Amino acid sequence: MAALPVKTHPGLYYQAAWGGDLGNLTAGEKVKATGEELYLGVIRQTGAKGFYKVSVSEER
């Protein structure tokens, strides 16, 4: 387990995704920002390659 620090805007929803292949990422839950920074939990990728993606939306 690991955490990605993300600068945020309060009121928006943030979601992290992770995986060893860009075409097959596992998405975590959406988290509503209440401050200027939050940490999104991810599964640390330990293989030859690993990818992380952060998505932002106005709705849950």
C-alpha positions as CSV (number, residue, x, y, z in Angstrom):
1,M,0.0,0.0,0.0
2,A,1.2,3.5,-0.7
3,A,-0.3,7.0,-0.9
4,L,-0.1,9.7,-3.6
5,P,0.0,13.3,-2.3
6,V,-2.3,15.5,-4.4
7,K,-2.8,19.3,-4.4
8,T,-6.5,19.9,-4.4
9,H,-9.3,22.4,-4.7
10,P,-11.9,22.0,-1.9
11,G,-15.3,20.6,-3.1
12,L,-13.9,18.6,-6.1
13,Y,-13.6,14.7,-6.1
14,Y,-10.3,13.0,-6.7
15,Q,-9.7,9.4,-7.6
16,A,-6.5,7.4,-8.1
17,A,-6.0,4.4,-10.4
18,W,-3.0,2.1,-10.6
19,G,-1.7,-0.9,-12.5
20,G,1.1,-2.5,-14.6
21,D,-0.6,-1.8,-17.9
22,L,-2.1,1.6,-19.0
23,G,-5.0,-0.2,-20.6
24,N,-6.0,-2.1,-17.4
25,L,-5.9,0.2,-14.4
26,T,-7.7,-0.5,-11.1
27,A,-9.6,2.5,-9.8
28,G,-9.8,3.4,-6.1
29,E,-12.7,5.2,-4.5
30,K,-13.5,8.9,-5.1
31,V,-12.6,11.2,-2.3
32,K,-14.0,14.8,-1.8
33,A,-11.3,17.3,-1.1
34,T,-11.9,19.5,2.0
35,G,-8.5,21.3,2.0
36,E,-5.6,22.1,-0.3
37,E,-4.0,18.6,-0.2
38,L,-5.0,15.0,0.3
39,Y,-3.4,11.6,0.0
40,L,-5.0,9.0,-2.3
41,G,-4.3,5.3,-1.4
42,V,-2.9,3.1,-4.1
43,I,-1.4,-0.3,-4.4
44,R,2.4,0.2,-5.0
45,Q,3.5,-1.3,-8.3
46,T,6.6,-3.4,-8.0
47,G,7.0,-5.0,-11.4
48,A,9.1,-3.9,-14.4
49,K,6.6,-1.0,-15.0
50,G,3.9,0.7,-13.0
51,F,1.4,3.4,-13.8
52,Y,-0.7,5.8,-11.7
53,K,-3.5,8.1,-12.8
54,V,-5.4,10.8,-10.9
55,S,-8.8,11.9,-12.1
56,V,-10.8,14.9,-10.9
57,S,-14.5,15.5,-11.2
58,E,-17.2,17.8,-9.8
59,E,-19.6,14.9,-9.0
60,R,-19.2,11.7,-7.1
